[in-house]
Amino acid sequence: VNLPNEKIKIYVVTYVTQKYLAFDDIYVDYCDGQLPPPPKVIYTCDFESSCSNDFVTLPAYQYKWLISSASEAHQMESSAPTIDYTFGNSSGHYAFVPVSNIVDKGKVGYMHLEKQFQVTSEESYCLNFQYYAYPRSSNSFLRIYSWASDESKAIGFLWPEDKSGHHM
């Protein structure tokens, strides 16, 4: 996903009563072709280290994102992924919304990345991430937004590009 040329923060949104989501391995890197090594990465998080503290679930919303190992998540939600993307095993971590007891249909869960990114017109940066929608038999409604950190506080829609939802 190409990021806008401005100072932004990232929000991850799921419409949890439609389908459950696990979110893993997010990074922001240069995307205007190849650069000589080392790669130009301005942010990375695999939910295995202290970067997990960069993400907060927004308290005003009924469904809360958790960061958990795949084995712990699977104990909470039987259809949650049994492995994570980073390590490909049950001890790896990812973010997910436990929704076994749906309280209010149609509600959402928001996760906010507290880091700010300053993207200028001289360089282009992309947001990359992995996610797994489960169970596979239904539609996924994951949305990624940007929030301008300037006085406008404008909200931008980043993903999916067609704004209609992404079907797995």
Phi, psi and omega in degrees: 000122176288136180267147179291156179278079178192174177275121186224165166239161184248138174237137176248127185234137172231139172270088196291341180276355177271314181194150182269151184226143167245137187236129186213161172047079177255137174208156178240122181218169180296136183226024176261052181091189185278136172250154174296150180300153359281158180297151182266095181248126181259350174198143174209143176208127177249010180064018179257349187229196182295347178299339177302332178289347178286345184254133176230143174273138184282126190290339184283356184251144188297323184260130185249134174286142174238150172250120189212161172289157180300321181294319178293319179298318181294330176292326179282320183231111186298335180264006177293153179302140181272349176225159175260170182284321187299304185257343182069028177217177186282349179272346178289157185251154172207169177262140178204167178247111177285122185228031181301327178250080181297123184268319186215107183300142177088000180277166184237166172236130180249138172236132186244129174270117187285346179288143174259147177238130175256108180252124182257169181286347180285333182225154180246133179238149181238146173265127179237143180201163175243140172213157182228122178260135182219150349291161186291349187278358182232173181285155177251136179236074176260136177229142175239128181239155169249153177230114182296135181270002178276189183294339181289328183054031183294140176263130178242145179268120182259319186206144358286156185297328182275357177061015183252357184106155181245124182261130179261000000 
